[in-house]
Amino acid sequence: MSDFVKLVDQLDLEEERAQLLISSLVIHGHVCGGMPLGFIAGEAALKALGTKREQNMDKFAILESGDNHAAGCFADGVQFATGCTFGKGLMEKTKKGKFALLLVDKITKKAVHVRLKNEVMKAAFNSPFITEFRKKGIKPSNIPQDIAFEMLKKPFNTPVDQLVEIEGPFDYEFSEPPAAFNLVECEVCGELCAENYVRLENSKKVCLDCFVYAK
């Protein structure tokens, strides 16, 4: 963690923003270009919606990233900046392979679409970080720190309007089932599970692991 603190200190950010970025790096695990770009895209989405980082359950982020490519790091940046975490059920991925997101405010029923500009992505993928290391199978945490730091530093030294394109706010209807706050003990295995995941089988309340029709 101390290494991350030293790196972020060089960026000269406001204290609250710096602390959030440090936390993001700690959880993400390594320094790269994707996570910071996602972080900034998430911040831009919040600003465009005229709102702040989510503390409760009032926003939802739809990532256009998918899996098995560099947008996984972008996704972590969006998650930490917006507060729309997978654990709270406030984020999902669509399988598009794009560096973009849709951020929805459930209360105002407004949304914004934010994507990284093409030239930004082209520059990132032509950087030494990618061409000389990642494409050759070098893990991000094993890339020389000066190379990795350039990927972290550049987005924070670039005006936001040169990094992202923003569409909206526009109207967006969002519906979801109510949250479950009751637990049920499975009558087969005895494990507790959330009420909304219980099924009825032969007049018994069972979890999905024991539900024979789900197998």
N, C-alpha and C positions, 0 to 999 in steps of 0.2 A: 504493500500500500504506500509506503514511503516514497517509492520511485514514482508512483502516479501523482502524488502530491507535488513533488519537485517539478514534474513536467507541467502540470496544470498551473503552477505558480508562475511559470514563464509566459503564460498566455495573457496575464493581466486582465482577468475577468472579474466581474462583481462577485462579492463573497458568496452569496447564495447560489449563483450560477456555477461558480467554481466548485463548491461543495457537492452540488448535484452531479457535476461532470466527474469528479473524483469517485463518487459512489458508483456511477455508471461504469467507469473503468474497472473498479474493483470487482463488480459483479460480472462484467463482460469478460474480464480475465487477461486481455492483452490490448496493446495499442495498435490501431490500424486506421484506415481511412473511412471504412463503411460506418462504423458506430458513430463517430463524430458527425458525419453527414446526416445520418438518421436523427441524431440528437437535434441538430439545427433545423431539419425539416419538421420535426415534431414541435419545436418552439415556434416555428413560422405558422404552423397550423393553428396552434393555440392563439397566437396574436391575431391571425386573420378572423378567427371566431370571436375575438374579443373576450376571451376567457383565460383562466389560469389552469395550472397543472391539476389533474383530477385527484381528489382525495377520497372520493366516495365511489359512486357507481353511475355518474351522470353523463359520461361520455363513452364513445366506442370508436376504436380505431380498426379500420380494415386495411391491412397491408397487401400490396399487390406483388409481394416478393416471391413466395414459394420457398423451396428448399434446395440444398445442394449447390449453392453458389454464394457469391459474396454478399448478397442482399440479406443473409442471415444476420450479419453484423449491423447493417442498416436497421433491421427490425429491432434489435436491442436498443439502439439509440432512440428510436421512436418511442419505444416502451418506457424508457427511463425519463425522457423529456416530458411526455404527455401524462404519465401516471396511469395510462391505460395498460394494465398488466395482464398477462395470461392468467395469473393466479386469481385475479378478480373477475375473470371472464369478460374482460373489456377489450379484447383484441382477437382478431382472427386473420389468417393468411388466405389469400386467394392464390391460385397457382398460375401466376402470370409472368413471373421472373422479372418484374420491374421494380425500380427504385422509386416507389410512390406510395402514397397513403390517402385514404379518405378518413377524415376525422369528423365524427358526428356528435353534436350536442343533443342529448336526448330531451333536455328540458325545453330548449328553444326550437327544436326540430329543424336545426340548421346544420349544414355540413360544408366542409371545404376539401378540395382535392389539391394535394401538394406533390410535386414530382421534382426530382433533380434534373437540371438542364442537361441536354445531351453533351455539351462541351465539357461539363464538369465530370460526367461519367467517363468520357473518352480520356480526359487527362488523368483521372485516377487509375484507369486500367492500363495506361501507358507509362505509369510511374515505375521507378525501380523496385518499389515495394512489391508490385505485381509481377513485372516482367523478369526481374532478376532473382526473385525469391519465391513468391507464392506459386508461380507457374512451374517452378522446379521442385515443388513439394516441401519447401521450407516452412515450418510452422510459424505462425505470426509471432509467438513469444520468443522465437529464436532468431528473428531478424534484428540486425544491428539497431540499437536504440535511436541513433541519429536519423536513420532511414525511416523508422516507424514514426518518430516525432514529427517529421515533415508532414506526414499524412494527418496527424492530429492538429498540427499548428495551422496549416493552410486554410481549412474551412473557417476557423475563428478569426482569421485575418482578412477575410473576403466579405464584402457586403452581401447580405442575404439575397438581395434581388439579383445578384450574379450567380447564385447557387441554385435557386429554386424557381419554379413557376407555380403560381397559385390561382386556382379557379374557385370562385365563390366569395362569400357564403351564398348558399342556395338552399331552398327548401328540401328537406329530406325526412321522409316518414320512417320511423324506426320502431319496431315492435318486438317484444320479448316476453316470455312467460314470467310470472312472478317468482321471486326467489323462495326457496324452501328453507324453513327454519326448524323443521322437525326431523328427528332421527328415528329409524325403525330398525329393530333387531331382526335379522334374517332368521326365519324359522327352520332353516336347514343347517347353515354353518355357524350361526350365532353372531356373526359380525354386524356391526352397526353400519348403516348407510343412510344417505340423505333420502328423505321421503319421496322425492320426485324421481328416484332411480329404483324404487321398489316395484316389483311385478307380482301379480297374483297367479299362483300355480297350484292346482289341486286344493284350492281354498286356503293356501298358505301364502304369507307374505315373504317373498324371497328376493335376494339381491341378484344382480345381473350375472354374477359368477355362478350362481346356482340355478338360474333360470334356464331350463332345458331348451326352451324354444329359441333362445338367443344363440345356441351352439350349432 
